[in-house]
Amino acid sequence: MHSILSTLAVGVLATSVLASPQYGDDSSSSMTMTMSASSSSASGVHSVKVGPGLVFTPDTVTAAEGDWVEFTFGSGHSVAQSSFDAPCVPISGGMGVFSGFPNQGDIWRIQINSTDPLWLYCSTSGHCEGGMALVVNQPSSDKTLDAYKSAAANAQGSSPQTPQGGVFGAATDSSPTSSASGSSTASATSSASGASDTGNAGTSTVVSNGMMVLGGLAAAVAAML
């Protein structure tokens, strides 16, 4: 009789657990969601170091419309915009970007609204003339960064007066695009945790139900004897 009851118990438990629709499926789905959110949050941001020394690193960036160029500053530097034809001089009409002179370690960023070339320089006295320049979306022509730097060596540089055209803080922290990615990541993580908890609860319920069925079968067999 004990042998019969043991066989019935194993059969009920195995069938109930394996039949649970929450066993093993949600974990793979939540993993896919998290990987997708992480992938999307890493795109569209181009990091540039301003200094140390008279260099931008890198000094040539290729960016799509809507991307961010994010500058991390060394001490005593700035980012200002000029035209190719007038290096080291603020772009005419007061329409160019200018960071001011941030503290060391500060992050400032600009969003790319066109794939046209964008010529940038450090407006600290003598820095642009010394070769501290950067181009975003360099054209495939004789208007190269090397040509800009060569002309800059003989320029009479100057600095804009008013910071404009950019935002302080990392794009991954506060830009509209990265906020959406951050929400997706948080949501995906939350969903993954929820799926795991639900799966465990579902499994526990099935096991409990199996034990109840086993108890009923045992009572029925005992009544027959």
HELIX and SHEET records of a PDB file:
HELIX    1   1 HIS A    2  LEU A   18  1                                  17    
HELIX    2   2 ASP A   25  SER A   41  1                                  17    
HELIX    3   3 SER A   92  GLY A   94  5                                   3    
HELIX    4   4 LEU A  145  ALA A  152  1                                   8    
HELIX    5   5 ALA A  171  SER A  174  1                                   4    
HELIX    6   6 PRO A  176  MET A  224  1                                  49    
SHEET    1   A 5 PHE A  56  THR A  57  0                                        
SHEET    2   A 5 VAL A  45  VAL A  50 -1                                        
SHEET    3   A 5 TRP A  68  PHE A  73  1                                        
SHEET    4   A 5 ILE A 107  GLN A 111 -1                                        
SHEET    5   A 5 VAL A 167  PHE A 168 -1                                        
SHEET    1   B 4 THR A  60  VAL A  61  0                                        
SHEET    2   B 4 ALA A 133  VAL A 136  1                                        
SHEET    3   B 4 LEU A 118  TYR A 121 -1                                        
SHEET    4   B 4 ALA A  80  SER A  82 -1                                        
END                                                                             
